[in-house]
């Protein structure tokens, strides 16, 4: 308890310094998470993409080889589900947490310029029989029955219509780059009943601005179109007849178009990926793998031959290109990183506030103790001086007395008064040193200070046969008076506790001033820098106050230096670290 009460006054730490130190861990954690979240996201997107690509490919092979029952019952061509799957998303269910943006957060081929899902079926010559290259689809209904509907398509590769070519380019640019969603209303079309091919005649389009986080989720509850216009295509293709459709608000009248939109892969992306992987059609056996493209994208491909089928198909190829750094993934990376930073910062802030309050209480108590000690020291100086004066007068009066016991008592009183006065003086010196707030610093020659301090003890060193060496040279930026106080106390301490016939070595360099002296036995240096704490040898020594090292430590700290002590192999080392 005594040690705690008289502990040297620590350097006061402000709340900002506490918080700044506490923020090291949140910054490190955030950097660690930010660095690793991308690789985790990459791994997740990759695994989901591979699974998606394999599922889509197996479905495609099944459709080609066996013909799916629903496809037959609904009179639905294989190309339709192929085109729908081109906009399949990579779900985020089960990874990190659900941000409310659902399956569009981590990765999607729907609205990312770099992503694409490309599939085609080829014959024995490598020619494409079916593909998911973008087409305009309409479900034309002549009745409410399943067999009363036709899945009709407009394929821009089949018909070179400039207006439609421009419209397809506009559609994919808007959906991928401008966050624009489309709504279509088909009013009339040209239809080839034999092939179920169609050419739009008149249709209305409405464009809406949708949420960046959730594609096709509009920003407003009741969105207003940012653009509305009619497009009219006049075609004169052989085998096609004009079909007028009923108003969309008359669901019980026919013929009607129950579904009308563009589905399938972006034609530009499809053509680029087809050129890159078309050679796979001539390769035998199954091909499966992944190929990185060097721009945060990777292609997951799957190719396999198929058994004999009614389409004359020889094989199928499915390729999914995913952008690891698509905007939804980046937003989630940032969101997770920011949340980690905010949570860790909040914890650091709370802990810093708690620690600061504890420091305030501790500092207030220390100030009270220090003020009490200083006041007592000041109050004791006067009566102690009076006692010393009386004892000295009595000593003078009894110097010729033959009463040795009386003289012995007077001498003891004077020694104890001197010892107590020295403790009080050093206590006040320690308090004065600790309370210095502003120092005038200059270049100080450390070796010169050590030599000046040692000069005071030349006689004592010679009498006790102690060798003193001072080596090295160094100048530091410090206050000469306070640094002199530190050096004097270290040299004094070394002279006092060096064994007779031993040696003291003082070394100065750019890093430290070290004072090493021989001692009779190793001593514990624990708490020696605290006021009134003495080593084992000095516990009953009336010449020691237990304040020398504390004063040296305080003086060093005032200059921004640190005093360190150690005792090994019967050598005591005190060094001021610059």
C-alpha positions as CSV (number, residue, x, y, z in Angstrom):
1,X,0.0,0.0,0.0
2,X,2.9,2.3,0.8
3,X,4.4,1.8,-2.6
4,X,1.2,2.6,-4.3
5,X,0.7,5.8,-2.3
6,X,4.1,7.1,-3.0
7,X,4.4,5.9,-6.6
8,X,6.2,8.5,-8.9
9,X,3.7,10.8,-10.6
10,X,3.0,9.2,-14.0
11,X,2.8,11.2,-17.2
12,X,-0.8,12.3,-17.4
13,X,-2.7,10.7,-20.3
14,X,-5.5,12.7,-22.0
15,X,-8.7,11.1,-23.4
16,X,-7.6,11.7,-26.9
17,X,-4.3,9.8,-26.3
18,X,-6.2,7.0,-24.7
19,X,-8.7,6.8,-27.6
20,X,-5.9,7.1,-30.2
21,X,-4.1,4.2,-28.7
22,X,-7.3,2.2,-28.4
23,X,-8.1,2.8,-32.1
24,X,-5.0,0.8,-33.1
25,X,-6.8,-2.5,-32.7
26,X,-10.0,-1.4,-34.5
27,X,-7.9,-0.1,-37.4
28,X,-6.0,-3.4,-37.5
29,X,-9.2,-5.5,-37.3
30,X,-10.8,-3.4,-40.0
31,X,-7.8,-3.7,-42.3
32,X,-7.7,-7.5,-41.7
33,X,-11.4,-7.9,-42.4
34,X,-11.3,-5.5,-45.4
35,X,-8.4,-7.5,-46.9
36,X,-9.9,-10.9,-46.3
37,X,-13.5,-10.1,-47.0
38,X,-12.8,-9.8,-50.7
39,X,-11.1,-13.3,-50.9
40,X,-14.0,-14.8,-48.9
41,X,-16.4,-13.1,-51.2
42,X,-14.5,-14.4,-54.2
43,X,-14.6,-18.0,-52.8
44,X,-18.3,-17.7,-52.2
45,X,-19.2,-16.3,-55.6
46,X,-17.0,-18.9,-57.3
47,X,-18.7,-21.8,-55.5
48,X,-22.2,-20.5,-56.2
49,X,-21.3,-19.8,-59.8
50,X,-20.0,-23.3,-60.3
51,X,-23.1,-24.8,-58.8
52,X,-25.3,-22.6,-60.9
53,X,-23.5,-23.3,-64.1
54,X,-23.6,-27.1,-63.4
55,X,-27.3,-27.0,-62.7
56,X,-28.1,-25.0,-65.8
57,X,-26.0,-27.2,-67.9
58,X,-27.6,-30.4,-66.6
59,X,-31.0,-29.0,-67.2
60,X,-30.0,-28.1,-70.7
61,X,-28.7,-31.6,-71.4
62,X,-31.8,-33.1,-70.0
63,X,-34.0,-30.9,-72.2
64,X,-32.1,-31.8,-75.3
65,X,-31.7,-35.5,-74.7
66,X,-35.2,-36.3,-73.2
67,X,-37.4,-33.4,-73.6
68,X,-38.9,-32.1,-70.4
69,X,-42.5,-33.0,-69.7
70,X,-43.6,-29.4,-68.8
71,X,-41.9,-28.2,-72.0
72,X,-44.1,-30.6,-74.1
73,X,-47.3,-29.9,-72.2
74,X,-46.9,-26.1,-72.5
75,X,-45.6,-26.2,-76.0
76,X,-42.6,-24.3,-74.7
77,X,-39.4,-24.3,-76.8
78,X,-36.1,-25.1,-75.1
79,X,-34.6,-21.7,-76.0
80,X,-37.1,-20.0,-73.7
81,X,-35.8,-21.4,-70.4
82,X,-32.3,-21.1,-71.8
83,X,-32.8,-17.4,-72.3
84,X,-34.5,-17.0,-68.9
85,X,-31.5,-18.6,-67.2
86,X,-29.2,-16.0,-68.7
87,X,-30.2,-13.5,-66.1
88,X,-29.9,-16.0,-63.2
89,X,-28.4,-14.4,-60.1
90,X,-25.9,-15.7,-57.5
91,X,-27.8,-15.8,-54.2
92,X,-26.3,-14.5,-51.0
93,X,-28.4,-16.6,-48.7
94,X,-26.2,-18.0,-45.8
95,X,-23.2,-15.8,-46.4
96,X,-22.2,-13.1,-43.8
97,X,-25.7,-11.7,-43.3
98,X,-28.7,-10.6,-45.2
99,X,-28.6,-6.9,-45.9
100,X,-32.1,-6.7,-47.2
101,X,-30.9,-6.5,-50.7
102,X,-31.5,-10.2,-51.0
103,X,-29.9,-12.4,-53.7
104,X,-28.6,-9.5,-55.8
105,X,-25.9,-8.4,-53.4
106,X,-22.9,-10.6,-54.1
107,X,-23.1,-11.2,-57.8
108,X,-25.5,-11.3,-60.7
109,X,-25.4,-11.6,-64.5
110,X,-28.5,-9.4,-64.7
111,X,-27.2,-5.9,-64.5
112,X,-23.4,-6.2,-64.4
113,X,-21.6,-5.1,-67.6
114,X,-18.9,-7.8,-67.2
115,X,-21.1,-10.7,-66.2
116,X,-22.8,-13.1,-68.6
117,X,-24.4,-16.5,-68.8
118,X,-24.0,-18.0,-72.3
119,X,-25.3,-21.4,-73.5
120,X,-25.7,-23.0,-76.9
121,X,-26.5,-26.4,-78.5
122,X,-24.4,-27.4,-81.5
123,X,-24.7,-30.1,-84.2
124,X,-22.0,-32.4,-85.4
125,X,-20.5,-29.7,-87.7
126,X,-20.2,-27.3,-84.7
127,X,-23.1,-25.1,-85.9
128,X,-25.4,-23.5,-83.3
129,X,-28.8,-25.1,-83.3
130,X,-30.2,-23.2,-80.2
131,X,-28.7,-20.6,-77.9
132,X,-29.7,-18.1,-75.2
133,X,-28.5,-15.1,-77.2
134,X,-31.0,-12.4,-76.4
135,X,-34.4,-12.6,-78.0
136,X,-37.7,-10.8,-77.6
137,X,-40.3,-13.2,-76.3
138,X,-44.0,-13.1,-76.1
139,X,-46.6,-15.6,-74.9
140,X,-49.4,-15.3,-77.3
141,X,-52.7,-16.6,-75.9
142,X,-55.7,-17.6,-78.0
143,X,-57.6,-19.2,-75.0
144,X,-57.2,-19.8,-71.3
145,X,-56.1,-23.4,-71.9
146,X,-52.4,-24.5,-71.9
147,X,-52.6,-25.6,-75.5
148,X,-54.1,-22.2,-76.5
149,X,-50.8,-20.4,-76.0
150,X,-47.7,-20.0,-78.2
151,X,-44.2,-19.0,-77.2
152,X,-43.2,-16.6,-79.9
153,X,-39.8,-15.1,-80.4
154,X,-38.1,-12.4,-82.3
155,X,-34.5,-13.2,-83.0
156,X,-32.4,-10.2,-84.1
157,X,-30.0,-12.6,-85.8
158,X,-32.8,-13.8,-88.1
159,X,-34.1,-10.4,-89.1
160,X,-31.9,-7.4,-89.9
161,X,-34.2,-4.6,-88.7
162,X,-32.2,-1.5,-87.8
163,X,-34.8,-0.2,-85.4
164,X,-34.8,-3.4,-83.4
165,X,-31.0,-3.7,-83.5
166,X,-30.8,-0.2,-82.0
167,X,-33.4,-1.0,-79.4
168,X,-31.6,-4.1,-78.2
169,X,-28.4,-2.2,-77.8
170,X,-30.3,0.5,-75.9
171,X,-32.0,-2.0,-73.7
172,X,-28.8,-3.8,-72.5
173,X,-26.9,-0.5,-72.0
174,X,-29.8,0.8,-69.8
175,X,-30.2,-2.3,-67.7
176,X,-26.5,-2.8,-67.2
177,X,-25.1,0.7,-66.9
178,X,-28.0,3.1,-66.1
179,X,-30.1,1.3,-63.6
180,X,-33.1,1.4,-65.9
181,X,-35.9,-1.2,-65.8
182,X,-38.2,-1.7,-68.8
183,X,-41.9,-2.4,-69.0
184,X,-43.4,-3.5,-72.3
185,X,-47.0,-3.5,-73.7
186,X,-47.4,-5.3,-77.1
187,X,-50.3,-4.0,-79.2
188,X,-49.8,-5.9,-82.4
189,X,-47.3,-8.3,-84.0
190,X,-46.4,-10.2,-87.2
191,X,-46.6,-13.9,-86.6
192,X,-45.4,-17.0,-88.5
193,X,-47.7,-19.7,-87.2
194,X,-45.5,-22.5,-88.6
195,X,-42.3,-21.5,-86.7
196,X,-43.8,-19.3,-84.0
197,X,-41.4,-16.6,-85.0
198,X,-42.7,-13.1,-84.6
199,X,-41.8,-9.5,-85.4
200,X,-43.2,-6.8,-83.1
201,X,-45.4,-4.3,-85.0
202,X,-46.4,-1.8,-82.4
203,X,-45.5,-1.8,-78.7
204,X,-45.1,0.7,-75.9
205,X,-42.2,0.8,-73.6
206,X,-41.9,2.5,-70.2
207,X,-38.6,3.1,-68.5
208,X,-38.2,3.2,-64.7
209,X,-35.2,4.0,-62.5
210,X,-34.7,1.1,-60.1
211,X,-32.9,0.7,-56.8
212,X,-29.2,0.2,-57.1
213,X,-29.2,-2.3,-54.3
214,X,-32.2,-4.3,-55.6
215,X,-32.5,-4.5,-59.4
216,X,-36.2,-4.2,-60.6
217,X,-37.1,-2.8,-57.2
218,X,-38.2,0.7,-58.0
219,X,-37.1,3.7,-56.0
220,X,-40.7,5.0,-55.5
221,X,-43.7,3.1,-54.2
222,X,-45.7,4.1,-57.2
223,X,-42.9,4.7,-59.8
224,X,-43.4,7.1,-62.6
225,X,-41.7,6.3,-65.9
226,X,-38.6,8.3,-66.7
227,X,-39.5,7.8,-70.4
228,X,-42.5,6.4,-72.3
229,X,-42.7,5.9,-76.1
230,X,-44.3,3.8,-78.8
231,X,-42.3,1.9,-81.4
232,X,-43.8,0.9,-84.7
233,X,-42.1,-1.7,-87.0
234,X,-43.5,-2.2,-90.5
235,X,-42.3,-5.5,-91.8
236,X,-43.1,-7.3,-95.0
237,X,-41.7,-10.8,-94.4
238,X,-43.1,-13.8,-96.3
239,X,-45.1,-16.2,-94.1
240,X,-45.9,-13.6,-91.5
241,X,-49.4,-12.2,-90.8
242,X,-50.4,-9.2,-88.7
243,X,-52.1,-10.1,-85.4
244,X,-53.9,-7.3,-83.5
245,X,-53.9,-7.9,-79.8
246,X,-56.7,-6.9,-77.4
247,X,-56.2,-4.2,-74.8
248,X,-54.1,-5.4,-71.8
249,X,-56.9,-4.3,-69.5
250,X,-59.3,-7.0,-71.0
251,X,-57.8,-10.2,-69.6
252,X,-60.7,-12.4,-70.8
253,X,-60.5,-11.4,-74.4
254,X,-58.2,-12.9,-77.0
255,X,-55.7,-12.9,-78.7
256,X,-53.5,-11.3,-76.0
257,X,-49.9,-11.2,-75.1
258,X,-49.6,-12.3,-71.5
259,X,-45.8,-12.0,-71.4
260,X,-43.6,-9.8,-73.5
261,X,-39.9,-8.9,-72.8
262,X,-36.3,-9.4,-73.8
263,X,-34.7,-12.4,-72.3
264,X,-31.3,-13.9,-72.9
265,X,-27.6,-13.0,-72.9
266,X,-26.4,-9.6,-74.1
267,X,-25.6,-10.2,-77.8
268,X,-22.3,-8.4,-77.6
269,X,-21.2,-10.6,-74.6
270,X,-22.6,-13.7,-76.3
271,X,-20.7,-13.2,-79.5
272,X,-17.4,-12.5,-77.7
273,X,-17.7,-15.6,-75.5
274,X,-18.8,-17.7,-78.4
275,X,-15.7,-16.7,-80.4
276,X,-13.5,-17.5,-77.4
277,X,-15.0,-21.0,-76.7
278,X,-16.4,-22.2,-80.0
279,X,-13.4,-24.5,-80.6
280,X,-14.7,-26.6,-77.7
281,X,-17.4,-27.9,-80.1
282,X,-14.7,-29.9,-82.0
283,X,-13.1,-31.3,-78.9
284,X,-14.0,-34.8,-77.8
285,X,-15.3,-35.9,-74.4
286,X,-16.4,-33.7,-71.5
287,X,-14.7,-30.3,-70.8
288,X,-15.2,-28.6,-67.4
289,X,-13.2,-25.9,-65.7
290,X,-12.6,-22.3,-64.9
291,X,-10.5,-19.6,-66.6
292,X,-9.6,-16.3,-65.1
293,X,-9.6,-13.2,-67.4
294,X,-7.3,-10.9,-65.4
295,X,-9.9,-8.2,-64.7
296,X,-11.7,-9.6,-61.6
297,X,-13.8,-11.9,-63.8
298,X,-13.7,-15.6,-64.4
299,X,-15.4,-18.0,-66.8
300,X,-16.9,-21.2,-65.6
301,X,-17.4,-23.5,-68.5
302,X,-19.0,-26.9,-69.1
303,X,-19.2,-28.8,-72.4
304,X,-20.4,-32.3,-73.0
305,X,-21.7,-34.4,-75.9
306,X,-25.3,-35.6,-75.8
307,X,-27.0,-38.8,-76.9
308,X,-29.1,-39.0,-80.0
309,X,-32.0,-36.6,-79.9
310,X,-34.8,-35.2,-82.0
311,X,-32.9,-31.9,-82.5
312,X,-29.9,-33.4,-84.2
313,X,-27.7,-31.9,-81.4
314,X,-24.2,-33.2,-80.9
315,X,-23.4,-31.4,-77.7
316,X,-24.1,-28.5,-75.3
317,X,-21.9,-25.7,-73.9
318,X,-22.7,-23.6,-70.8
319,X,-20.4,-20.7,-69.7
320,X,-21.0,-18.4,-66.8
321,X,-18.8,-15.3,-66.5
322,X,-18.9,-13.7,-63.1
323,X,-17.5,-10.4,-62.0
324,X,-16.0,-10.8,-58.5
325,X,-16.0,-7.1,-58.0
326,X,-19.5,-6.3,-59.4
327,X,-21.1,-3.3,-57.8
328,X,-23.3,-5.4,-55.5
329,X,-20.3,-7.4,-54.2
330,X,-18.3,-4.2,-53.7
331,X,-21.2,-2.6,-51.8
332,X,-21.4,-5.6,-49.5
333,X,-17.6,-5.7,-49.0
334,X,-17.7,-2.1,-48.0
335,X,-20.8,-2.5,-45.8
336,X,-19.3,-5.3,-43.9
337,X,-16.0,-3.5,-43.5
338,X,-17.7,-0.3,-42.3
339,X,-19.8,-2.2,-39.8
340,X,-16.8,-3.9,-38.4
341,X,-15.0,-0.6,-38.1
342,X,-18.0,1.1,-36.4
343,X,-18.6,-1.8,-34.0
344,X,-14.9,-2.0,-33.0
345,X,-14.6,1.8,-32.8
346,X,-17.7,1.9,-30.5
347,X,-16.1,-0.7,-28.2
348,X,-12.8,1.2,-28.2
349,X,-14.7,4.5,-27.4
350,X,-16.6,2.9,-24.5
351,X,-13.4,1.4,-23.1
352,X,-11.5,4.6,-23.5
353,X,-14.2,6.6,-21.6
354,X,-14.1,4.0,-18.8
355,X,-10.3,4.2,-18.6
356,X,-10.3,8.0,-18.7
357,X,-12.7,8.2,-15.8
358,X,-10.5,5.8,-13.8
359,X,-7.5,7.9,-14.7
360,X,-9.3,11.1,-13.5
361,X,-10.0,9.5,-10.2
362,X,-6.5,8.2,-9.8
363,X,-4.9,11.5,-10.8
364,X,-7.1,13.4,-8.3
365,X,-6.1,11.0,-5.5
366,X,-2.4,11.3,-6.5
367,X,-2.6,15.1,-6.5
368,X,-4.2,15.0,-3.0
369,X,-1.5,12.6,-1.7
370,X,1.3,14.7,-3.3
371,X,-0.2,18.0,-1.9
372,X,-0.4,16.4,1.5
373,X,3.2,15.2,1.4
374,X,4.5,18.6,0.2
375,X,2.5,20.4,2.9
376,X,3.8,18.0,5.6
377,X,7.4,18.4,4.3
378,X,7.1,22.2,4.4
379,X,5.5,22.2,7.9
380,X,8.2,19.9,9.3
381,X,11.2,21.9,8.0
382,X,10.8,24.7,10.6
383,X,10.4,22.6,13.8
384,X,13.1,20.3,12.5
385,X,15.4,23.2,12.0
386,X,14.6,24.4,15.6
387,X,15.4,20.9,17.0
388,X,18.6,20.8,15.1
389,X,19.6,24.3,16.3
390,X,18.9,23.4,20.0
391,X,20.8,20.2,19.6
392,X,23.8,22.0,18.1
393,X,23.7,24.6,20.9
394,X,23.6,21.9,23.5
395,X,26.4,20.1,21.8
396,X,28.5,23.3,21.9
397,X,27.7,23.9,25.6
398,X,28.6,20.3,26.6
399,X,31.7,19.9,24.4
400,X,33.9,20.0,27.4
401,X,31.6,17.8,29.4
402,X,32.9,14.4,30.6
403,X,29.4,12.8,30.2
404,X,30.0,10.7,27.1
405,X,26.4,9.3,27.2
406,X,25.0,12.8,27.0
407,X,27.3,13.7,24.1
408,X,26.3,10.5,22.3
409,X,22.6,11.3,22.6
410,X,23.1,14.8,21.3
411,X,25.2,13.5,18.3
412,X,22.4,11.0,17.5
413,X,19.8,13.7,17.6
414,X,21.8,15.8,15.2
415,X,22.4,12.9,12.8
416,X,18.7,12.0,12.7
417,X,17.7,15.6,12.2
418,X,20.2,15.8,9.3
419,X,18.9,12.6,7.8
420,X,15.3,13.7,8.2
421,X,16.1,17.1,6.7
422,X,17.7,15.4,3.7
423,X,14.6,13.3,3.1
424,X,12.4,16.4,3.3
425,X,14.7,18.3,0.9
426,X,14.7,15.4,-1.6
427,X,10.9,15.0,-1.3
428,X,10.4,18.6,-2.2
429,X,13.0,18.2,-5.0
430,X,11.0,15.2,-6.4
431,X,7.8,17.2,-6.2
432,X,9.4,20.2,-7.8
433,X,10.9,18.0,-10.6
434,X,7.6,16.3,-11.3
435,X,5.7,19.6,-11.5
436,X,7.9,21.3,-14.1
437,X,5.6,22.0,-17.0
438,X,7.8,23.8,-19.5
439,X,11.5,23.2,-20.1
440,X,14.0,25.3,-22.0
441,X,15.9,22.8,-24.0
442,X,19.4,23.1,-25.5
443,X,22.2,20.9,-26.8
444,X,23.7,19.2,-23.7
445,X,27.0,17.3,-23.6
446,X,26.1,14.1,-21.6
447,X,29.8,13.1,-21.0
448,X,30.5,16.6,-19.5
449,X,27.6,16.3,-17.1
450,X,28.8,12.9,-16.0
451,X,32.4,14.2,-15.4
452,X,31.1,17.2,-13.5
453,X,29.0,14.9,-11.2
454,X,31.8,12.5,-10.7
455,X,34.2,15.2,-9.6
456,X,32.3,15.7,-6.4
457,X,33.1,12.1,-5.3
458,X,36.8,11.9,-6.2
459,X,37.9,11.8,-2.5
460,X,35.3,9.1,-1.6
461,X,36.3,7.0,-4.6
462,X,40.0,7.1,-3.7
463,X,39.4,6.3,0.0
464,X,37.3,3.2,-1.0
465,X,39.6,2.2,-3.9
466,X,36.8,2.4,-6.5
467,X,37.8,2.8,-10.1
468,X,35.6,5.2,-12.2
469,X,35.7,5.3,-16.0
470,X,33.7,7.7,-18.2
471,X,33.6,6.8,-21.9
472,X,31.8,7.9,-25.1
473,X,30.4,11.2,-26.3
474,X,26.9,12.3,-27.0
475,X,24.8,15.5,-27.2
476,X,21.1,15.5,-26.6
477,X,18.4,18.1,-26.8
478,X,17.3,18.6,-23.1
479,X,17.1,20.9,-20.2
480,X,20.6,21.0,-18.6
481,X,19.4,21.6,-15.0
482,X,16.9,18.7,-14.9
483,X,19.2,16.4,-16.8
484,X,22.0,17.3,-14.4
485,X,19.8,16.3,-11.5
486,X,19.2,12.9,-13.1
487,X,22.9,12.3,-13.8
488,X,24.0,13.4,-10.3
489,X,21.6,11.1,-8.6
490,X,22.7,8.1,-10.7
491,X,26.4,8.8,-10.1
492,X,25.7,9.4,-6.4
493,X,23.7,6.1,-6.2
494,X,26.6,4.2,-7.9
495,X,29.2,5.7,-5.6
496,X,27.2,4.9,-2.5
497,X,26.5,1.3,-3.3
498,X,29.6,0.1,-5.1
499,X,31.5,-2.4,-3.1
500,X,35.0,-1.3,-1.9
501,X,37.6,-2.1,-4.5
502,X,34.9,-2.3,-7.2
503,X,34.5,-0.2,-10.3
504,X,32.0,2.2,-11.9
505,X,31.7,2.6,-15.7
506,X,29.8,5.5,-17.3
507,X,29.1,5.2,-21.0
508,X,27.4,7.7,-23.2
509,X,26.2,7.2,-26.8
510,X,23.4,8.3,-29.1
511,X,20.9,5.9,-27.5
512,X,21.6,6.1,-23.8
513,X,23.7,7.1,-20.8
514,X,24.5,3.9,-18.8
515,X,26.0,3.8,-15.3
516,X,27.2,0.4,-14.3
517,X,28.7,-0.4,-10.9
518,X,29.8,-3.5,-9.0
519,X,27.7,-4.6,-6.0
520,X,28.3,-7.2,-3.3
521,X,25.3,-9.2,-4.3
522,X,22.4,-9.1,-6.8
523,X,19.4,-7.1,-5.5
524,X,15.8,-7.0,-6.7
525,X,15.2,-3.9,-8.8
526,X,11.4,-4.2,-8.6
527,X,9.8,-1.0,-7.4
528,X,13.3,0.7,-6.9
529,X,12.2,3.6,-9.0
530,X,9.3,4.4,-6.6
531,X,9.9,7.0,-3.8
532,X,11.2,5.7,-0.5
533,X,11.9,2.2,-1.8
534,X,15.4,0.9,-0.9
535,X,17.5,-2.0,-2.0
536,X,18.1,-4.8,0.5
537,X,21.5,-3.4,1.6
538,X,20.2,0.1,2.2
539,X,17.0,-0.7,4.2
540,X,18.7,0.2,7.5
541,X,21.1,2.7,5.9
542,X,20.5,6.1,7.5
543,X,22.4,7.7,4.6
544,X,19.8,6.6,2.1
545,X,16.5,8.2,1.6
546,X,15.2,5.9,-1.1
547,X,14.5,9.0,-3.3
548,X,17.6,9.2,-5.5
549,X,16.5,6.9,-8.3
550,X,12.9,8.3,-8.1
551,X,14.2,11.9,-8.6
552,X,16.5,10.7,-11.5
553,X,13.6,8.9,-13.1
554,X,11.3,12.0,-12.8
555,X,14.0,14.3,-14.1
556,X,14.6,12.0,-17.1
557,X,10.9,11.8,-17.8
558,X,10.6,15.6,-17.9
559,X,13.0,15.6,-20.8
560,X,11.1,12.8,-22.6
561,X,13.6,10.1,-21.6
562,X,13.2,6.9,-19.7
563,X,15.2,5.5,-16.8
564,X,15.7,1.8,-16.7
565,X,17.5,-0.3,-14.0
566,X,18.7,-3.8,-13.8
567,X,21.0,-6.0,-11.7
568,X,22.7,-9.1,-13.0
569,X,25.9,-10.9,-12.3
570,X,26.6,-8.5,-9.3
571,X,26.5,-5.5,-11.6
572,X,23.9,-2.8,-11.1
573,X,22.9,-0.9,-14.3
574,X,21.0,2.4,-14.5
575,X,20.5,3.8,-18.0
576,X,18.7,6.8,-19.3
577,X,17.2,5.9,-22.7
578,X,17.1,8.8,-25.1
